[in-house]
């Protein structure tokens, strides 16, 4: 049976009341719906403990939006992997394009963060993808390979075991545009084949999500992509009526 993993990335949005009101209908849906769907919610850091206390004893998992490479020390404003574990985080988004654009995160830094997350027995959600210029130049596969190679060079072939890889074209995030189904299929298929080749194995030990303007109108069409195991969803996951439609159509 095909894996179905939805990650709701709430980015820098919400407050105590709005996140509580968002979670309760989601929990009710998950409890009533018998499905193989795995749901990961990723709130801002300051609400991690609150969200954990709401989703405890449900099948919903808790994720964080970032992590620092240091375990402790004089690093004002940073959050360590040990802190994330202390508030019951299981997944960590690493390498989101917004971190690359606004915080200048390099492939090397991203690879080191993945290593730290894995050493702590948490699961990274590793974001890869091309810019619009890369897309127009027809070098999407090369860009994804470069990002994958960085992780392989730092950690080795076992880095991808049980990892979630989120293919997110940078130009599609929040733009309302998505690549064609054939393009997503070909790109995710290439990512799979490339990793299997560097691992020198035939059996896939990782998961692939697609992200970039996923919503209730295109979820059914995107679900037909054979190579993907789910979706990384941003803005559409912040509106309960829209998100429940997504969950209904995908579960």
C-alpha positions as CSV (number, residue, x, y, z in Angstrom):
1,X,0.0,0.0,0.0
2,X,1.3,3.5,-0.9
3,X,2.5,5.6,2.0
4,X,0.5,8.8,2.7
5,X,2.4,11.4,4.7
6,X,1.1,14.9,5.0
7,X,3.3,17.5,6.7
8,X,1.5,20.8,7.7
9,X,4.1,23.5,7.9
10,X,2.6,26.5,9.7
11,X,5.7,28.6,9.3
12,X,5.5,31.9,11.3
13,X,1.8,31.9,11.7
14,X,-0.8,31.5,14.5
15,X,-1.3,32.2,18.1
16,X,-2.4,30.2,21.2
17,X,-6.1,30.4,20.3
18,X,-5.9,30.0,16.6
19,X,-3.7,26.9,16.7
20,X,-5.9,25.3,19.3
21,X,-9.0,25.9,17.2
22,X,-7.2,24.6,14.1
23,X,-6.0,21.4,15.8
24,X,-9.3,20.3,17.4
25,X,-11.2,19.6,14.1
26,X,-8.1,17.9,12.7
27,X,-7.9,15.6,15.7
28,X,-11.7,14.8,15.3
29,X,-11.1,14.0,11.6
30,X,-8.2,11.7,12.3
31,X,-10.0,9.9,15.0
32,X,-13.1,9.3,12.8
33,X,-11.3,8.5,9.6
34,X,-9.8,5.0,9.4
35,X,-6.8,5.7,7.1
36,X,-3.2,4.9,6.6
37,X,-2.6,8.6,6.5
38,X,0.3,9.9,8.7
39,X,-0.1,13.6,9.7
40,X,2.8,15.7,11.0
41,X,2.1,19.2,12.3
42,X,4.9,21.7,12.4
43,X,4.1,24.9,14.4
44,X,6.4,27.8,15.3
45,X,8.9,26.9,18.1
46,X,7.1,28.8,20.9
47,X,3.9,26.6,20.4
48,X,5.6,23.2,20.2
49,X,4.8,22.3,23.8
50,X,1.2,23.6,23.5
51,X,0.7,21.6,20.4
52,X,2.2,18.5,21.9
53,X,-0.2,18.7,24.9
54,X,-3.2,18.9,22.4
55,X,-2.2,16.1,20.1
56,X,-0.9,13.7,22.8
57,X,-2.6,10.3,22.6
58,X,-3.5,10.8,19.0
59,X,-1.8,9.6,15.8
60,X,-0.6,13.1,14.9
61,X,3.1,13.6,15.1
62,X,5.0,16.8,16.1
63,X,7.6,18.4,13.9
64,X,9.9,21.5,14.2
65,X,10.7,24.0,11.5
66,X,14.5,24.2,12.0
67,X,17.3,23.3,14.4
68,X,20.7,24.7,15.3
69,X,23.9,22.7,14.7
70,X,25.0,23.3,18.4
71,X,23.8,21.2,21.3
72,X,24.0,24.1,23.8
73,X,26.0,27.2,24.6
74,X,26.2,30.9,23.8
75,X,24.1,30.9,20.7
76,X,21.4,33.4,21.4
77,X,18.1,32.7,19.7
78,X,18.9,29.2,18.5
79,X,17.1,26.0,19.3
80,X,19.1,22.7,19.8
81,X,18.1,19.2,18.9
82,X,18.1,18.3,22.6
83,X,15.5,21.0,23.3
84,X,13.3,19.7,20.4
85,X,13.5,16.1,21.9
86,X,12.6,17.5,25.3
87,X,9.3,18.8,23.9
88,X,8.6,15.5,22.1
89,X,9.4,16.6,18.5
90,X,9.8,13.6,16.1
91,X,10.5,15.3,12.8
92,X,12.5,18.4,11.8
93,X,12.2,20.3,8.5
94,X,15.7,21.0,7.2
95,X,16.8,23.1,4.2
96,X,13.5,24.8,3.4
97,X,14.0,27.3,0.6
98,X,13.0,30.2,2.9
99,X,15.9,29.3,5.2
100,X,18.2,29.3,2.2
101,X,16.9,32.6,0.9
102,X,16.5,34.7,4.1
103,X,19.1,33.0,6.3
104,X,21.7,32.1,3.6
105,X,21.8,28.5,4.7
106,X,24.3,26.5,2.5
107,X,24.1,22.9,1.4
108,X,26.9,22.1,3.8
109,X,25.2,23.6,6.8
110,X,22.0,21.8,5.9
111,X,23.8,18.5,5.7
112,X,25.3,19.1,9.1
113,X,21.9,19.8,10.5
114,X,20.6,16.6,9.0
115,X,23.4,14.7,10.6
116,X,22.6,16.2,14.1
117,X,18.9,15.4,13.7
118,X,19.6,11.8,12.8
119,X,22.2,11.3,15.6
120,X,19.4,12.4,18.0
121,X,17.2,9.7,16.5
122,X,14.8,12.2,15.0
123,X,13.7,12.2,11.3
124,X,14.7,15.0,9.0
125,X,12.3,16.3,6.3
126,X,15.0,17.3,3.8
127,X,13.8,20.0,1.4
128,X,15.3,20.1,-2.1
129,X,14.3,21.9,-5.3
130,X,15.2,24.3,-8.0
131,X,14.7,28.0,-8.6
132,X,12.6,29.3,-11.5
133,X,15.7,30.1,-13.5
134,X,17.0,26.6,-12.9
135,X,13.6,25.3,-14.0
136,X,13.7,27.4,-17.2
137,X,17.3,26.3,-17.9
138,X,16.2,22.6,-17.6
139,X,18.7,21.7,-14.8
140,X,16.2,20.7,-12.1
141,X,17.7,17.2,-11.8
142,X,21.3,18.5,-11.6
143,X,20.3,20.9,-8.8
144,X,18.5,18.2,-6.8
145,X,21.5,15.9,-7.3
146,X,23.9,18.6,-6.0
147,X,21.8,19.0,-2.8
148,X,21.6,15.2,-2.3
149,X,25.4,14.8,-2.9
150,X,26.1,17.3,-0.1
151,X,24.3,15.1,2.4
152,X,25.9,12.0,1.0
153,X,29.4,13.5,1.3
154,X,28.8,14.6,4.9
155,X,27.0,11.6,6.3
156,X,27.3,8.7,3.8
157,X,24.8,6.5,2.0
158,X,22.9,5.6,5.2
159,X,21.8,9.2,5.5
160,X,18.7,8.6,3.5
161,X,17.4,5.6,5.5
162,X,14.0,6.6,6.9
163,X,14.4,10.2,5.7
164,X,11.6,12.2,4.2
165,X,12.7,14.1,1.1
166,X,10.5,17.0,0.2
167,X,10.8,18.0,-3.4
168,X,9.7,21.7,-3.5
169,X,10.3,23.8,-6.6
170,X,11.2,27.2,-5.1
171,X,9.2,29.0,-7.7
172,X,6.1,27.0,-6.8
173,X,6.0,27.8,-3.1
174,X,3.2,30.2,-2.3
175,X,2.9,31.2,-5.9
176,X,-0.2,29.2,-6.8
177,X,1.7,27.6,-9.6
178,X,2.7,23.9,-9.8
179,X,4.8,21.9,-12.3
180,X,2.9,19.5,-14.6
181,X,2.2,16.0,-13.2
182,X,4.6,14.5,-15.7
183,X,7.4,16.9,-14.6
184,X,6.8,16.1,-10.9
185,X,6.7,12.3,-11.7
186,X,9.9,12.5,-13.7
187,X,11.7,14.6,-11.1
188,X,10.7,12.5,-8.1
189,X,11.5,9.4,-10.1
190,X,15.0,10.7,-10.9
191,X,15.5,11.6,-7.2
192,X,14.6,8.1,-6.2
193,X,16.8,6.4,-8.8
194,X,19.7,8.7,-8.0
195,X,19.6,7.9,-4.3
196,X,19.2,4.2,-4.9
197,X,22.2,4.4,-7.2
198,X,24.5,6.1,-4.6
199,X,23.3,3.7,-1.9
200,X,23.9,0.8,-4.3
201,X,20.6,-0.8,-3.4
202,X,17.3,-1.6,-5.2
203,X,14.8,-1.2,-2.3
204,X,13.7,2.3,-1.4
205,X,14.3,3.2,2.3
206,X,13.1,6.8,2.2
207,X,10.0,8.7,1.5
208,X,9.3,11.5,-1.0
209,X,6.9,14.3,-0.5
210,X,5.9,17.1,-2.9
211,X,5.5,20.7,-1.8
212,X,4.7,23.9,-3.6
213,X,1.2,25.4,-3.7
214,X,-0.6,22.2,-2.8
215,X,-4.3,22.9,-2.1
216,X,-7.7,21.4,-2.0
217,X,-8.2,22.0,-5.7
218,X,-5.1,20.1,-7.0
219,X,-4.6,17.5,-4.3
220,X,-6.4,14.8,-6.2
221,X,-4.4,15.4,-9.4
222,X,-1.1,15.5,-7.5
223,X,-2.0,12.3,-5.7
224,X,-1.7,10.5,-9.0
225,X,2.0,10.9,-9.1
226,X,3.3,7.4,-8.4
227,X,6.7,8.4,-7.0
228,X,5.5,10.5,-4.1
229,X,4.5,9.4,-0.6
230,X,2.7,12.6,0.4
231,X,2.8,16.3,0.6
232,X,4.4,19.2,2.5
233,X,1.7,21.8,2.7
234,X,2.1,25.4,3.8
235,X,-0.6,28.1,3.6
236,X,-3.5,25.7,2.8
237,X,-2.9,23.9,6.1
238,X,-3.7,27.1,8.0
239,X,-7.4,27.2,7.0
240,X,-9.3,24.4,8.6
241,X,-12.0,24.1,5.9
242,X,-9.4,23.9,3.2
243,X,-7.2,21.6,5.1
244,X,-10.0,19.2,6.0
245,X,-10.9,19.0,2.2
246,X,-7.3,18.1,1.5
247,X,-7.3,15.4,4.2
248,X,-10.6,14.0,3.0
249,X,-9.5,13.8,-0.7
250,X,-6.2,12.3,0.1
251,X,-7.0,9.8,2.9
